[in-house]
């Protein structure tokens, strides 16, 4: 994949020194999941045929979502950028292996999940924390903030183990079902539920007020 492809796609995605601006998700139109998946599958088919235009469009669609997800797992913006590029390079090279047995986004996030965990294992998190608004889908963020304040939630999520943080991110921010998360993480649904239960317990403890903890 020529470097120019990555540079062209990224150039059309707004980024600041602190992170992404505006709505996360790149080119993410307001449409049903089935419609988005059909379009994503069509783009993957085009990529499998070597169509650069299809790749650039898919890159714009997923740049923000994958960057936010990777940023939450690795807690490093530079590493998150690497994860995005590595993920999309794999998509470019392996598009023809996508069999359509799952949603295209599930397949892409499965790649991103594995690369983010590997990147996390070889790098130390920065102390600079990613704000929730920089990595979360606005609609899903409102649901989380109805329970916890934004600052409290962002700090607590950053303290969870990577695997548990990923389940929370994929459920509440990306909107995936447990069965889809199991495909992404390559583990049984029961393991996903266990990770979520432990994550909720830890979040509840970390976010509990002084009166609640007594």
C-alpha positions in Angstrom: 0.0 0.0 0.0 1.6 3.3 -1.0 2.3 5.8 1.8 0.4 8.4 -0.3 -2.8 6.5 0.3 -2.5 6.9 4.1 -1.5 10.5 3.8 -4.4 11.3 1.5 -7.0 9.7 3.8 -5.6 11.2 7.0 -5.4 14.6 5.5 -9.2 14.6 5.2 -9.7 13.6 8.8 -9.5 16.6 11.3 -6.8 16.1 14.0 -5.4 18.4 16.6 -2.5 18.0 19.1 -4.9 16.7 21.7 -6.8 14.4 19.4 -9.7 14.2 17.0 -12.1 17.1 16.7 -15.8 17.0 15.8 -17.7 13.8 15.5 -15.6 10.7 15.8 -15.8 8.2 13.1 -14.6 9.9 9.9 -17.1 9.3 7.2 -19.9 7.9 9.3 -23.3 8.8 7.7 -26.5 8.5 9.7 -27.8 5.3 8.3 -28.9 1.9 9.5 -26.4 -0.7 10.5 -27.4 -3.1 7.7 -27.0 -0.3 5.1 -23.6 0.7 6.5 -22.5 -3.0 6.5 -23.5 -3.5 2.9 -21.5 -0.5 1.9 -18.5 -1.6 3.9 -18.7 -5.1 2.4 -18.8 -3.5 -1.1 -15.8 -1.4 -0.2 -13.9 -4.4 1.0 -14.7 -6.2 -2.3 -13.3 -3.2 -4.1 -10.2 -3.3 -2.0 -9.8 -7.0 -2.7 -9.7 -6.0 -6.4 -7.0 -3.4 -5.7 -9.2 -0.3 -6.0 -7.5 2.6 -4.2 -10.7 4.7 -4.2 -12.5 2.0 -2.1 -9.6 1.8 0.3 -9.4 5.6 0.8 -13.2 5.7 1.5 -13.0 2.9 4.0 -10.0 4.5 5.7 -12.0 7.7 6.1 -14.9 5.8 7.5 -12.9 4.0 10.1 -10.0 6.3 10.9 -11.7 8.0 13.8 -13.4 4.9 15.3 -10.2 2.8 15.2 -8.1 5.7 16.5 -10.4 6.3 19.4 -10.6 2.6 20.2 -6.8 2.1 20.0 -6.2 5.3 22.0 -8.4 4.0 24.8 -6.5 0.6 24.9 -2.9 1.9 24.4 -3.4 5.2 26.2 -0.8 6.7 23.8 -1.9 8.9 20.8 1.3 8.1 18.8 0.7 4.3 19.4 -3.0 4.7 18.5 -1.9 6.2 15.2 0.4 3.2 14.5 -2.5 0.8 15.3 -4.7 2.6 12.8 -2.1 2.4 10.1 -1.2 -1.3 10.9 -4.9 -2.2 10.9 -5.7 -0.6 7.6 -2.6 -2.0 6.0 -3.8 -5.5 7.1 -7.3 -4.6 5.6 -5.6 -3.7 2.4 -3.6 -6.9 2.2 -6.2 -9.3 3.5 -9.5 -7.9 2.2 -10.0 -10.9 -0.1 -10.0 -13.1 3.0 -13.1 -11.4 4.4 -15.8 -14.1 3.9 -18.8 -12.0 5.0 -19.7 -14.4 7.9 -19.7 -11.4 10.2 -20.2 -7.6 9.8 -17.3 -5.9 8.0 -16.8 -3.6 11.0 -16.6 -6.6 13.3 -13.8 -8.0 11.1 -12.0 -4.7 11.0 -12.2 -4.2 14.8 -11.0 -7.7 15.4 -7.8 -6.7 13.6 -7.6 -3.5 15.5 -8.2 -5.2 18.8 -5.3 -7.7 18.3 -2.9 -5.0 17.1 -3.9 -2.6 20.0 -3.2 -5.3 22.6 0.2 -6.1 21.0 1.1 -2.4 20.9 0.0 -1.9 24.5 2.3 -4.8 25.6 5.4 -3.2 24.1 4.8 0.4 25.0 4.2 2.3 28.3 1.1 4.4 28.5 1.6 8.2 28.5 0.4 10.1 31.6 -1.6 12.3 29.3 -5.1 10.9 29.3 -7.3 10.9 26.3 -10.5 12.8 27.0 -13.7 10.9 26.6 -15.0 13.3 23.9 -11.9 12.5 21.8 -12.5 8.8 21.5 -16.2 8.3 22.0 -19.2 8.4 19.7 -21.3 11.4 20.8 -24.6 9.5 21.1 -23.1 6.6 23.1 -21.2 9.0 25.3 -24.4 10.7 26.4 -25.6 7.3 27.7 -22.5 6.8 29.8 -22.5 10.4 31.1 -26.1 9.9 32.2 -24.5 7.6 34.9 -21.1 9.2 35.5 -19.5 12.5 34.9 -17.2 12.7 31.8 -14.0 13.4 33.8 -14.7 10.6 36.3 -15.5 8.1 33.6 -12.5 8.9 31.5 -10.1 8.5 34.4 -11.8 5.3 35.6 -11.7 3.7 32.2 -8.0 4.4 31.9 -7.4 2.5 35.1 -9.1 -0.7 33.8 -7.0 -3.6 32.4 -6.8 -3.4 28.6 -9.1 -6.4 28.0 -11.8 -5.1 30.3 -11.4 -1.6 28.9 -11.9 -3.0 25.4 -15.2 -4.6 26.3 -16.5 -1.4 27.8 -15.3 0.6 24.8 -16.8 -1.9 22.2 -20.1 -2.1 24.1 -20.9 1.4 25.1 -18.9 3.5 22.6 -18.9 1.4 19.5 -22.3 -0.2 20.1 -21.4 -3.9 19.6 -23.3 -6.9 21.0 -21.5 -9.4 23.2 -21.6 -12.0 20.4 -19.8 -9.5 18.1 -17.3 -8.6 20.8 -16.5 -12.3 21.2 -15.7 -12.4 17.5 -13.6 -9.3 17.7 -11.7 -10.5 20.8 -11.5 -14.1 19.7 -12.9 -15.5 22.9 -16.2 -17.1 24.1 -19.2 -14.9 24.8 -19.0 -16.0 28.5 -15.5 -14.5 28.7 -16.8 -11.2 27.3 -19.6 -11.2 29.9 -17.1 -12.0 32.7 -14.8 -9.1 31.6 -17.8 -6.8 31.5 -18.9 -7.8 35.0 -15.5 -7.3 36.4 -15.2 -3.9 34.6 -18.5 -2.7 36.0 -17.6 -3.8 39.5 -14.3 -1.9 39.3 -15.9 1.2 37.7 -18.6 1.1 40.4 -15.9 1.0 43.1 -13.7 3.6 41.5 -16.6 6.0 40.8 -18.3 5.5 44.2 -18.5 8.6 46.4 -17.1 8.7 49.9 -20.5 8.0 51.4 -21.0 5.0 49.2 -17.7 3.4 50.1 -18.3 3.7 53.9 
